[in-house]
Amino acid sequence: LLEEMKGSGVKPTGQTYICLLNACAATGRVDRV
């Protein structure tokens, strides 16, 4: 997702990272962080 955002010219914010971390933790994919 971050790579797609960067490729589209969208700059991720701190909130973006928090949401991604929460999503990875909720799905058990913390190895992807």
PQR file with spaces between the fields and no chain letter, atoms N, CA, C, O and H, PARSE charges and radii, in Angstrom:
ATOM       1  N    LEU     1       0.825   -1.193    0.000 -0.4000 1.5000
ATOM       2  CA   LEU     1       0.000    0.000    0.000 -0.0000 2.0000
ATOM       3  C    LEU     1       0.863    1.249    0.000  0.5500 1.7000
ATOM       4  O    LEU     1       0.591    2.202   -0.731 -0.5500 1.4000
ATOM       5  N    LEU     2       1.903    1.243    0.821 -0.4000 1.5000
ATOM       6  CA   LEU     2       2.778    2.415    0.863 -0.0000 2.0000
ATOM       7  C    LEU     2       3.440    2.657   -0.485  0.5500 1.7000
ATOM       8  O    LEU     2       3.561    3.802   -0.921 -0.5500 1.4000
ATOM       9  H    LEU     2       2.125    0.469    1.414  0.4000 1.0000
ATOM      10  N    GLU     3       3.863    1.597   -1.141 -0.4000 1.5000
ATOM      11  CA   GLU     3       4.501    1.754   -2.452 -0.0000 2.0000
ATOM      12  C    GLU     3       3.519    2.320   -3.471  0.5500 1.7000
ATOM      13  O    GLU     3       3.898    3.136   -4.312 -0.5500 1.4000
ATOM      14  H    GLU     3       3.764    0.667   -0.787  0.4000 1.0000
ATOM      15  N    GLU     4       2.266    1.893   -3.403 -0.4000 1.5000
ATOM      16  CA   GLU     4       1.249    2.423   -4.313 -0.0000 2.0000
ATOM      17  C    GLU     4       1.005    3.898   -4.041  0.5500 1.7000
ATOM      18  O    GLU     4       0.860    4.690   -4.973 -0.5500 1.4000
ATOM      19  H    GLU     4       1.958    1.231   -2.721  0.4000 1.0000
ATOM      20  N    MET     5       0.961    4.269   -2.770 -0.4000 1.5000
ATOM      21  CA   MET     5       0.764    5.677   -2.418 -0.0000 2.0000
ATOM      22  C    MET     5       1.919    6.525   -2.940  0.5500 1.7000
ATOM      23  O    MET     5       1.702    7.578   -3.539 -0.5500 1.4000
ATOM      24  H    MET     5       1.079    3.627   -2.013  0.4000 1.0000
ATOM      25  N    LYS     6       3.137    6.065   -2.713 -0.4000 1.5000
ATOM      26  CA   LYS     6       4.313    6.808   -3.172 -0.0000 2.0000
ATOM      27  C    LYS     6       4.327    6.914   -4.695  0.5500 1.7000
ATOM      28  O    LYS     6       4.664    7.961   -5.248 -0.5500 1.4000
ATOM      29  H    LYS     6       3.314    5.210   -2.227  0.4000 1.0000
ATOM      30  N    GLY     7       3.960    5.830   -5.365 -0.4000 1.5000
ATOM      31  CA   GLY     7       3.920    5.828   -6.819 -0.0000 2.0000
ATOM      32  C    GLY     7       2.882    6.775   -7.387  0.5500 1.7000
ATOM      33  O    GLY     7       3.029    7.270   -8.505 -0.5500 1.4000
ATOM      34  H    GLY     7       3.686    4.980   -4.916  0.4000 1.0000
ATOM      35  N    SER     8       1.826    7.028   -6.612 -0.4000 1.5000
ATOM      36  CA   SER     8       0.769    7.940   -7.036 -0.0000 2.0000
ATOM      37  C    SER     8       1.056    9.378   -6.639  0.5500 1.7000
ATOM      38  O    SER     8       0.285   10.283   -6.958 -0.5500 1.4000
ATOM      39  H    SER     8       1.707    6.626   -5.704  0.4000 1.0000
ATOM      40  N    GLY     9       2.166    9.587   -5.944 -0.4000 1.5000
ATOM      41  CA   GLY     9       2.511   10.936   -5.514 -0.0000 2.0000
ATOM      42  C    GLY     9       1.856   11.352   -4.210  0.5500 1.7000
ATOM      43  O    GLY     9       1.890   12.527   -3.845 -0.5500 1.4000
ATOM      44  H    GLY     9       2.792    8.851   -5.686  0.4000 1.0000
ATOM      45  N    VAL    10       1.256   10.397   -3.500 -0.4000 1.5000
ATOM      46  CA   VAL    10       0.611   10.683   -2.221 -0.0000 2.0000
ATOM      47  C    VAL    10       1.619   10.444   -1.113  0.5500 1.7000
ATOM      48  O    VAL    10       2.192    9.359   -1.013 -0.5500 1.4000
ATOM      49  H    VAL    10       1.228    9.442   -3.797  0.4000 1.0000
ATOM      50  N    LYS    11       1.838   11.453   -0.281 -0.4000 1.5000
ATOM      51  CA   LYS    11       2.806   11.336    0.801 -0.0000 2.0000
ATOM      52  C    LYS    11       2.112   10.770    2.044  0.5500 1.7000
ATOM      53  O    LYS    11       1.172   11.382    2.551 -0.5500 1.4000
ATOM      54  H    LYS    11       1.373   12.335   -0.363  0.4000 1.0000
ATOM      55  N    PRO    12       2.562    9.608    2.546 -0.5600 1.5000
ATOM      56  CA   PRO    12       1.962    9.036    3.749  0.2800 2.0000
ATOM      57  C    PRO    12       2.254    9.898    4.974  0.5500 1.7000
ATOM      58  O    PRO    12       3.322   10.500    5.086 -0.5500 1.4000
ATOM      59  N    THR    13       1.298    9.946    5.880 -0.4000 1.5000
ATOM      60  CA   THR    13       1.448   10.707    7.119 -0.0000 2.0000
ATOM      61  C    THR    13       1.690    9.748    8.276  0.5500 1.7000
ATOM      62  O    THR    13       1.676    8.530    8.097 -0.5500 1.4000
ATOM      63  H    THR    13       0.430    9.457    5.790  0.4000 1.0000
ATOM      64  N    GLY    14       1.909   10.296    9.441 -0.4000 1.5000
ATOM      65  CA   GLY    14       2.061    9.470   10.631 -0.0000 2.0000
ATOM      66  C    GLY    14       0.831    8.617   10.877  0.5500 1.7000
ATOM      67  O    GLY    14       0.939    7.464   11.295 -0.5500 1.4000
ATOM      68  H    GLY    14       1.920   11.285    9.586  0.4000 1.0000
ATOM      69  N    GLN    15      -0.338    9.185   10.616 -0.4000 1.5000
ATOM      70  CA   GLN    15      -1.595    8.448   10.793 -0.0000 2.0000
ATOM      71  C    GLN    15      -1.656    7.254    9.846  0.5500 1.7000
ATOM      72  O    GLN    15      -2.196    6.207   10.202 -0.5500 1.4000
ATOM      73  H    GLN    15      -0.425   10.121   10.276  0.4000 1.0000
ATOM      74  N    THR    16      -1.109    7.405    8.650 -0.4000 1.5000
ATOM      75  CA   THR    16      -1.078    6.303    7.686 -0.0000 2.0000
ATOM      76  C    THR    16      -0.312    5.118    8.251  0.5500 1.7000
ATOM      77  O    THR    16      -0.768    3.977    8.171 -0.5500 1.4000
ATOM      78  H    THR    16      -0.671    8.256    8.360  0.4000 1.0000
ATOM      79  N    TYR    17       0.851    5.396    8.822 -0.4000 1.5000
ATOM      80  CA   TYR    17       1.673    4.327    9.391 -0.0000 2.0000
ATOM      81  C    TYR    17       0.983    3.664   10.578  0.5500 1.7000
ATOM      82  O    TYR    17       1.051    2.444   10.734 -0.5500 1.4000
ATOM      83  H    TYR    17       1.221    6.323    8.886  0.4000 1.0000
ATOM      84  N    ILE    18       0.323    4.455   11.412 -0.4000 1.5000
ATOM      85  CA   ILE    18      -0.393    3.900   12.567 -0.0000 2.0000
ATOM      86  C    ILE    18      -1.506    2.969   12.097  0.5500 1.7000
ATOM      87  O    ILE    18      -1.677    1.880   12.645 -0.5500 1.4000
ATOM      88  H    ILE    18       0.267    5.446   11.285  0.4000 1.0000
ATOM      89  N    CYS    19      -2.256    3.389   11.093 -0.4000 1.5000
ATOM      90  CA   CYS    19      -3.341    2.554   10.569 -0.0000 2.0000
ATOM      91  C    CYS    19      -2.803    1.260    9.972  0.5500 1.7000
ATOM      92  O    CYS    19      -3.382    0.193   10.176 -0.5500 1.4000
ATOM      93  H    CYS    19      -2.117    4.274   10.648  0.4000 1.0000
ATOM      94  N    LEU    20      -1.700    1.349    9.237 -0.4000 1.5000
ATOM      95  CA   LEU    20      -1.112    0.143    8.650 -0.0000 2.0000
ATOM      96  C    LEU    20      -0.596   -0.807    9.719  0.5500 1.7000
ATOM      97  O    LEU    20      -0.770   -2.021    9.612 -0.5500 1.4000
ATOM      98  H    LEU    20      -1.229    2.215    9.071  0.4000 1.0000
ATOM      99  N    LEU    21       0.040   -0.257   10.752 -0.4000 1.5000
ATOM     100  CA   LEU    21       0.521   -1.104   11.844 -0.0000 2.0000
ATOM     101  C    LEU    21      -0.636   -1.789   12.557  0.5500 1.7000
ATOM     102  O    LEU    21      -0.553   -2.974   12.881 -0.5500 1.4000
ATOM     103  H    LEU    21       0.182    0.729   10.839  0.4000 1.0000
ATOM     104  N    ASN    22      -1.712   -1.051   12.801 -0.4000 1.5000
ATOM     105  CA   ASN    22      -2.888   -1.637   13.451 -0.0000 2.0000
ATOM     106  C    ASN    22      -3.506   -2.732   12.588  0.5500 1.7000
ATOM     107  O    ASN    22      -3.905   -3.776   13.103 -0.5500 1.4000
ATOM     108  H    ASN    22      -1.779   -0.089   12.538  0.4000 1.0000
ATOM     109  N    ALA    23      -3.585   -2.502   11.290 -0.4000 1.5000
ATOM     110  CA   ALA    23      -4.156   -3.502   10.387 -0.0000 2.0000
ATOM     111  C    ALA    23      -3.292   -4.760   10.359  0.5500 1.7000
ATOM     112  O    ALA    23      -3.813   -5.875   10.392 -0.5500 1.4000
ATOM     113  H    ALA    23      -3.261   -1.654   10.872  0.4000 1.0000
ATOM     114  N    CYS    24      -1.978   -4.582   10.299 -0.4000 1.5000
ATOM     115  CA   CYS    24      -1.083   -5.743   10.298 -0.0000 2.0000
ATOM     116  C    CYS    24      -1.181   -6.510   11.612  0.5500 1.7000
ATOM     117  O    CYS    24      -1.185   -7.741   11.617 -0.5500 1.4000
ATOM     118  H    CYS    24      -1.555   -3.677   10.273  0.4000 1.0000
ATOM     119  N    ALA    25      -1.259   -5.791   12.715 -0.4000 1.5000
ATOM     120  CA   ALA    25      -1.368   -6.447   14.019 -0.0000 2.0000
ATOM     121  C    ALA    25      -2.693   -7.198   14.139  0.5500 1.7000
ATOM     122  O    ALA    25      -2.730   -8.304   14.679 -0.5500 1.4000
ATOM     123  H    ALA    25      -1.256   -4.791   12.712  0.4000 1.0000
ATOM     124  N    ALA    26      -3.771   -6.612   13.646 -0.4000 1.5000
ATOM     125  CA   ALA    26      -5.094   -7.231   13.746 -0.0000 2.0000
ATOM     126  C    ALA    26      -5.192   -8.500   12.909  0.5500 1.7000
ATOM     127  O    ALA    26      -5.942   -9.416   13.248 -0.5500 1.4000
ATOM     128  H    ALA    26      -3.741   -5.713   13.208  0.4000 1.0000
ATOM     129  N    THR    27      -4.438   -8.555   11.823 -0.4000 1.5000
ATOM     130  CA   THR    27      -4.495   -9.727   10.949 -0.0000 2.0000
ATOM     131  C    THR    27      -3.366  -10.709   11.219  0.5500 1.7000
ATOM     132  O    THR    27      -3.245  -11.732   10.546 -0.5500 1.4000
ATOM     133  H    THR    27      -3.829   -7.812   11.547  0.4000 1.0000
ATOM     134  N    GLY    28      -2.536  -10.388   12.216 -0.4000 1.5000
ATOM     135  CA   GLY    28      -1.442  -11.283   12.556 -0.0000 2.0000
ATOM     136  C    GLY    28      -0.280  -11.214   11.588  0.5500 1.7000
ATOM     137  O    GLY    28       0.536  -12.135   11.539 -0.5500 1.4000
ATOM     138  H    GLY    28      -2.633   -9.557   12.763  0.4000 1.0000
ATOM     139  N    ARG    29      -0.186  -10.145   10.818 -0.4000 1.5000
ATOM     140  CA   ARG    29       0.864  -10.011    9.805 -0.0000 2.0000
ATOM     141  C    ARG    29       1.938   -9.013   10.230  0.5500 1.7000
ATOM     142  O    ARG    29       2.443   -8.251    9.406 -0.5500 1.4000
ATOM     143  H    ARG    29      -0.848   -9.396   10.857  0.4000 1.0000
ATOM     144  N    VAL    30       2.283   -9.019   11.510 -0.4000 1.5000
ATOM     145  CA   VAL    30       3.301   -8.085   11.984 -0.0000 2.0000
ATOM     146  C    VAL    30       4.661   -8.367   11.354  0.5500 1.7000
ATOM     147  O    VAL    30       5.553   -7.520   11.404 -0.5500 1.4000
ATOM     148  H    VAL    30       1.872   -9.639   12.179  0.4000 1.0000
ATOM     149  N    ASP    31       4.827   -9.549   10.763 -0.4000 1.5000
ATOM     150  CA   ASP    31       6.075   -9.849   10.065 -0.0000 2.0000
ATOM     151  C    ASP    31       6.227   -9.008    8.800  0.5500 1.7000
ATOM     152  O    ASP    31       7.325   -8.915    8.252 -0.5500 1.4000
ATOM     153  H    ASP    31       4.102  -10.237   10.722  0.4000 1.0000
ATOM     154  N    ARG    32       5.152   -8.402    8.335 -0.4000 1.5000
ATOM     155  CA   ARG    32       5.177   -7.589    7.119 -0.0000 2.0000
ATOM     156  C    ARG    32       5.559   -6.149    7.399  0.5500 1.7000
ATOM     157  O    ARG    32       5.781   -5.377    6.467 -0.5500 1.4000
ATOM     158  H    ARG    32       4.260   -8.477    8.780  0.4000 1.0000
ATOM     159  N    VAL    33       5.638   -5.779    8.660 -0.4000 1.5000
ATOM     160  CA   VAL    33       5.900   -4.381    9.032 -0.0000 2.0000
ATOM     161  C    VAL    33       7.352   -4.062    8.848  0.5500 1.7000
ATOM     162  O    VAL    33       7.774   -2.935    9.107 -0.5500 1.4000
ATOM     163  H    VAL    33       5.457   -6.407    9.417  0.4000 1.0000
